[in-house]
Amino acid sequence: MNPVEIIKLKRNNLHLSKKQIHIFIDGYLKGEVTDYQMSAFLMAVYFNGMDDDETFYLTETMLNSGVTVDLNYLHVPKVDKHSTGGVGDKTSIILAPLVAACGIAVPMISGRGLGHTGGTLDKLESIPGFNVNFSIQDFKRIIAEIGVVMIGQTEEFAPADKRIYSLRDVTATVESIPLITSSIMSKKLAEGADAFVFDIKIGSGANLPDHDKSLELAKKLISTSKKFGKKAMAILTDMEQPLGRKLGNWLEVEECIELMNGGLIPDLYKVNNVLAGAMIYLGGKANSVEDGEKIATEKLLDKSAYKKFLELVEIQNGNADYIKDWTNLKRAKYKKDIIAVEDGFVAEMRAEDFGFSLIELGSGRKKIEDKIDYLAGIILKKKCGDEVRKGEVICELYSGHEDKLLKGDLRLEGAVKISKAKPGMKNLILDILE
């Protein structure tokens, strides 16, 4: 078919067949469909959407554009988690080794920072030597040896998604539910898992802050998973304020290690354990998410998760001594305190503003070629609902460059609001869809 015919069908909000979608995507990879034609197609999808069948066909085509991993040689359940992204969202670093310690294989392909949200790969690379760039053969070897692996997307996984995503990024078509779904699922299906838990973030710090859109995405991810014969759950979690108290690459790893060694970070603890509980449940090791949550708690208390994390660091060439020395509090050269100017209660900490402040501090990238300052970040001394006195420190900013410290400070202007009355607390877990 002429690519223009397919574009016109979607422009007119008509249903596309499996063959039409395959021809268009395959033609793009072969150079028979141009960038400007793909851009037109993406915009038509952005405005008119896709039904469940079309989303399935698009996902299937992108999945089959590359290789898929067969993990059937592992005689254990295989479950992965995907987050839509948030500020301080560091749960993968805890729950991947935790769930693996329960006898469930966790084949995790993660991403880098996107916009104002951090990326798991950048956090892992704050550990000296930690390698996230392994071949598929090494991916299979590592998970066979220790039950968990955490790497980035290789050229072999869903190459169609990689090309199309870069085009979406510059054509204002990122926030499309079927395009997001096919992008996520093509990569996740390629890694060989049997089941998926989706952490759908909602709030100012999320990549998709609108509640209705997030709910629609959650349902689409679940329905697409089922069409591929995979079990799936979606956990909708709050992202109005940052998750945890430490933000920035090494600081977030440090907080994960702290929690795995008995530290109590209430919001991080709760979100992590519910997500892990869902993975344990889907892996058949618990009768419910609640039972899975109890098992997750046990694996944290007996330090099974921490021991497995050390195995992961060592097998992926990271410096385990650097991890064991975590209480030494490695910090960037420059520090600035943000001070409360009045008495009251912390009523709001806009996660989005904290995310952009982290980029200014050097914890994220403005351009692809930017180098990350792994020790840059923010430590929250107060969180929503906490009482604060005039002159008390609300948060500490860290950066390796003094000028970046000032920019990070400026970007937080108005991000924290103090009220006279104590605000009501929001639920961390907004909904669970199965």
C-alpha positions in Angstrom: 0.0 0.0 0.0 1.0 3.6 -0.5 2.0 5.0 2.9 -0.2 8.1 2.2 -3.3 5.8 2.2 -2.5 4.5 5.6 -1.8 8.0 7.0 -5.2 9.1 5.5 -7.0 6.2 7.1 -5.8 7.1 10.6 -6.2 10.9 9.9 -9.9 10.1 9.2 -10.1 8.1 12.4 -10.6 4.8 10.7 -9.4 1.4 11.9 -6.0 0.1 10.7 -5.5 -3.6 10.0 -2.5 -5.7 11.3 -1.2 -5.8 7.7 -1.5 -2.0 7.2 0.4 -1.3 10.5 3.1 -3.9 9.7 3.6 -2.5 6.1 3.9 1.1 7.5 6.4 0.3 10.3 8.4 -2.2 8.2 8.6 0.4 5.4 9.9 3.0 7.8 12.7 0.7 8.9 13.6 -0.1 5.3 13.6 3.6 4.3 10.5 3.3 2.2 8.5 5.5 4.6 10.1 8.9 5.2 10.5 10.7 8.6 7.9 13.3 7.5 5.4 10.6 6.7 6.0 8.8 10.0 5.6 12.2 11.7 2.3 12.7 10.0 1.2 9.2 11.1 2.2 9.8 14.7 0.3 13.0 14.8 -2.8 11.3 13.4 -2.5 8.6 16.1 -1.9 11.4 18.7 -5.2 13.0 17.8 -7.4 10.0 17.0 -5.9 7.3 19.2 -5.9 3.5 18.5 -8.3 0.8 19.8 -7.0 -2.2 21.7 -6.5 -4.3 18.5 -4.5 -1.5 16.7 -2.4 -1.0 19.8 -1.7 -4.8 19.9 -0.7 -4.8 16.2 1.6 -1.8 16.7 3.2 -3.4 19.7 3.6 -6.7 18.0 5.2 -5.1 14.9 7.7 -3.1 17.0 8.5 -6.2 19.2 9.2 -8.3 16.1 11.4 -5.6 14.6 14.2 -7.0 16.9 15.1 -10.1 18.9 13.3 -11.5 21.8 14.8 -13.3 24.8 13.6 -16.8 25.6 14.0 -17.4 29.4 12.2 -20.8 29.5 15.5 -22.4 30.6 14.9 -20.7 33.9 12.5 -23.0 35.8 11.2 -20.1 38.0 8.6 -17.4 37.5 9.9 -14.3 35.6 8.3 -10.9 36.6 9.3 -7.3 35.9 8.2 -3.9 37.0 7.9 -0.7 34.9 7.4 2.8 36.2 6.1 5.7 34.1 8.6 7.9 35.9 8.7 10.3 38.9 11.0 12.4 41.1 12.9 10.3 43.6 11.4 7.2 42.2 14.1 4.7 43.1 12.1 1.5 43.9 13.6 -0.6 41.1 17.0 -0.6 42.9 15.3 -2.2 46.0 12.6 -4.4 44.6 14.6 -6.0 41.8 17.0 -7.8 44.2 14.3 -8.2 46.8 11.9 -10.1 44.5 14.9 -12.1 43.2 15.6 -13.1 46.8 12.1 -14.7 46.8 13.0 -17.1 44.0 11.5 -15.0 41.2 13.7 -14.0 38.2 13.7 -10.3 37.5 14.9 -9.4 33.9 14.8 -5.6 34.1 15.6 -3.3 31.1 15.6 0.2 32.5 15.9 3.7 31.0 17.7 7.0 31.6 16.3 10.2 32.9 13.4 11.6 30.9 12.5 15.3 31.2 12.3 16.2 34.9 12.2 12.5 36.0 15.3 10.5 36.9 16.4 7.3 35.3 17.4 4.0 36.9 20.4 3.5 34.7 21.9 6.9 35.7 21.4 6.0 39.4 23.1 2.6 39.0 26.0 4.2 37.1 26.7 6.4 40.2 28.2 3.2 41.6 31.8 3.2 40.3 32.3 0.5 37.6 28.6 -0.6 37.4 28.0 -1.7 33.9 24.5 -1.4 32.3 25.6 -2.2 28.8 25.6 -6.0 28.4 24.9 -8.2 25.4 21.9 -10.4 25.3 24.1 -13.4 26.0 25.4 -11.8 29.2 21.9 -10.7 30.1 20.9 -14.4 30.0 24.0 -15.5 31.9 23.6 -13.0 34.7 20.0 -13.7 35.4 20.7 -17.5 35.3 23.5 -17.0 37.9 21.8 -14.6 40.4 18.2 -14.3 39.4 18.3 -10.6 38.5 19.8 -8.3 35.9 19.4 -4.6 35.3 20.6 -3.2 31.9 19.7 -0.6 29.3 18.0 -1.2 26.0 20.4 -2.7 23.4 20.3 -2.1 19.7 18.8 -5.6 19.3 15.6 -5.0 21.4 12.7 -3.3 19.5 14.8 -1.1 17.1 11.5 0.2 15.6 10.6 1.7 19.0 14.0 3.3 19.3 13.7 5.1 16.0 10.1 6.1 16.4 10.6 7.3 20.0 13.3 9.8 18.9 10.9 11.1 16.3 8.0 11.4 18.9 10.3 13.4 21.1 10.7 16.2 18.5 7.2 16.1 17.0 5.2 16.7 20.3 3.6 13.2 20.1 5.1 11.7 23.3 1.9 11.9 25.3 -0.2 9.5 23.3 -1.6 6.5 25.2 -1.3 3.9 22.4 2.2 5.1 21.4 3.3 5.0 25.1 1.8 1.5 25.5 3.5 0.1 22.4 6.8 1.7 23.3 6.8 0.2 26.8 5.4 -3.2 25.9 7.6 -3.9 22.9 10.7 -3.5 25.2 9.2 -5.4 28.1 8.0 -8.3 26.0 11.4 -8.6 24.4 13.1 -9.3 27.7 11.3 -12.6 28.4 9.2 -12.0 31.5 5.9 -13.9 32.2 4.2 -11.0 34.1 4.5 -7.3 34.6 3.7 -4.8 37.4 3.2 -1.3 36.1 3.8 1.6 38.5 1.7 4.4 37.1 2.7 7.7 38.7 0.1 10.5 39.1 0.8 14.1 40.1 2.9 17.1 39.3 6.1 15.0 39.3 4.9 12.4 36.8 5.5 12.3 33.1 1.7 11.9 32.7 0.3 13.9 35.6 -3.4 13.8 34.5 -5.4 11.2 36.5 -7.8 10.2 33.8 -4.9 9.8 31.2 -2.9 7.8 33.7 -5.9 5.5 34.4 -6.4 5.0 30.7 -2.7 4.1 30.2 -2.9 1.6 33.1 -5.9 -0.1 31.5 -4.2 -0.2 28.1 -1.0 -1.7 29.4 -3.0 -4.4 31.2 -5.2 -5.2 28.2 -2.2 -5.3 25.8 -0.3 -7.6 28.2 -3.2 -10.0 28.3 -3.4 -10.0 24.5 0.2 -11.3 24.6 -0.7 -14.0 27.2 1.1 -12.2 30.0 -0.3 -11.5 33.5 -0.3 -7.9 34.6 -1.2 -5.5 37.3 -1.1 -1.7 37.6 -0.5 0.2 40.8 -1.4 3.9 40.6 0.9 5.8 43.0 1.0 9.5 44.1 3.7 11.7 42.7 2.7 15.2 44.0 5.8 15.3 46.2 9.1 13.5 45.7 9.3 9.9 46.8 11.7 9.4 49.8 14.0 12.0 51.3 17.1 11.8 49.0 17.0 12.9 45.4 19.8 12.6 42.8 21.7 9.6 41.5 24.0 8.5 44.3 21.8 10.0 47.0 19.0 7.8 45.8 21.2 4.7 45.8 22.3 5.6 49.3 18.7 5.8 50.5 17.9 2.4 48.9 20.9 0.9 50.8 19.8 2.6 54.0 16.3 1.1 53.6 17.8 -2.4 52.8 19.8 -2.1 56.0 16.8 -1.4 58.3 16.3 2.3 57.8 12.7 3.5 57.8 11.7 5.9 55.0 7.9 5.6 55.3 6.7 6.6 51.8 9.5 4.8 50.0 9.0 1.7 52.2 5.3 1.5 51.5 5.4 2.1 47.7 8.3 -0.3 47.3 6.7 -3.1 49.3 3.3 -2.8 47.5 5.0 -3.0 44.1 7.2 -5.9 45.3 4.2 -7.6 46.8 2.4 -7.4 43.5 5.4 -9.0 41.7 5.6 -11.7 44.4 1.9 -12.4 43.9 2.1 -12.5 40.1 5.1 -14.8 40.5 2.9 -17.3 42.4 4.8 -16.9 45.7 1.9 -15.3 47.6 -1.9 -15.6 47.6 -2.5 -11.8 47.4 -0.7 -8.5 47.0 -1.1 -8.1 50.8 0.6 -11.4 51.5 3.3 -10.5 49.0 3.8 -7.2 50.8 4.4 -9.1 54.1 7.0 -11.3 52.4 8.7 -8.2 51.0 8.9 -6.8 54.5 10.5 -10.0 55.7 13.1 -9.9 52.9 14.1 -6.3 53.9 14.3 -7.1 57.6 16.5 -10.2 57.2 18.7 -8.3 54.7 18.1 -10.8 51.9 17.4 -7.9 49.6 20.7 -6.2 50.5 22.7 -9.4 50.0 21.2 -9.9 46.6 21.9 -6.3 45.7 25.6 -6.8 46.5 25.6 -9.8 44.3 24.1 -7.7 41.5 26.6 -4.9 41.9 29.5 -7.4 41.8 28.4 -9.4 38.8 27.7 -6.2 36.9 31.3 -5.0 37.7 30.3 -2.4 40.3 32.5 -1.5 43.2 31.0 -3.4 46.2 33.3 -1.7 48.7 31.8 1.7 47.6 28.4 0.3 48.5 29.5 -1.1 51.8 31.0 2.3 52.7 27.6 4.0 52.2 27.5 5.4 55.8 30.5 7.5 54.9 28.1 10.0 53.3 29.7 10.9 50.0 28.7 14.4 49.1 29.3 17.0 46.4 31.7 19.9 47.1 29.1 22.7 47.4 26.0 22.8 49.6 23.2 25.2 50.2 20.4 25.1 52.8 16.8 26.1 52.0 15.5 27.8 55.1 11.8 28.2 56.3 10.8 31.8 56.5 7.8 31.2 58.7 6.3 28.8 61.2 3.7 26.3 60.1 3.3 23.0 58.3 4.7 21.9 54.9 1.6 21.9 52.8 3.1 21.3 49.3 6.4 20.2 47.8 5.9 20.3 44.0 7.7 17.3 42.7 8.0 18.7 39.2 10.0 21.7 40.5 12.3 19.5 42.5 12.9 17.4 39.3 13.9 20.5 37.3 16.0 21.8 40.2 17.9 18.4 40.1 18.7 19.0 36.4 20.1 22.5 37.2 22.2 21.0 40.0 23.8 18.6 37.5 21.9 15.4 38.5 20.2 15.3 35.1 20.8 16.3 31.5 19.7 19.3 29.5 21.4 17.9 26.3 22.2 14.4 25.4 26.0 15.0 25.6 25.8 16.5 29.2 27.9 14.7 31.8 26.1 13.8 35.0 27.3 14.9 38.4 26.5 11.7 40.3 26.8 13.4 43.8 24.6 16.3 42.9 21.2 16.2 44.5 18.7 17.3 47.2 18.1 16.0 50.7 14.7 16.7 52.1 14.7 17.5 55.8 11.0 18.1 55.8 8.1 16.5 53.9 4.4 17.3 53.4 2.6 17.3 56.8 5.8 18.0 58.8 5.8 20.9 61.3 8.5 23.5 60.5 9.8 26.5 62.5 11.2 29.7 61.0 14.9 29.3 60.4 14.7 25.5 60.2 16.2 23.7 57.1 13.6 22.4 54.7 16.1 20.8 52.3 19.8 20.7 51.4 21.1 21.2 47.9 24.3 19.7 46.7 26.4 20.2 43.5 29.9 20.0 42.3 29.6 23.5 40.8 28.8 26.6 42.8 27.0 28.3 39.9 24.8 25.2 39.4 23.9 25.3 43.1 22.5 28.8 42.7 20.5 27.8 39.6 19.1 24.8 41.5 18.1 27.1 44.3 16.4 29.6 41.9 14.4 26.7 40.3 12.9 25.8 43.6 11.4 29.2 44.2 7.8 28.7 45.1 8.0 24.9 45.1 7.5 24.6 48.9 4.4 26.0 50.5 3.9 26.5 54.3 0.4 26.6 55.8 -0.8 27.5 59.3 -2.9 24.4 59.6 -1.6 20.9 59.2 -2.7 19.6 55.8 -4.6 16.3 55.3 -2.3 13.5 54.0 -2.9 11.9 50.6 -2.9 8.2 50.0 0.4 6.9 48.5 -1.4 4.0 46.8 -4.3 5.5 44.7 -5.6 2.3 43.1 -4.7 -1.2 42.1 -5.9 -2.6 38.8 -5.6 -6.3 37.9 
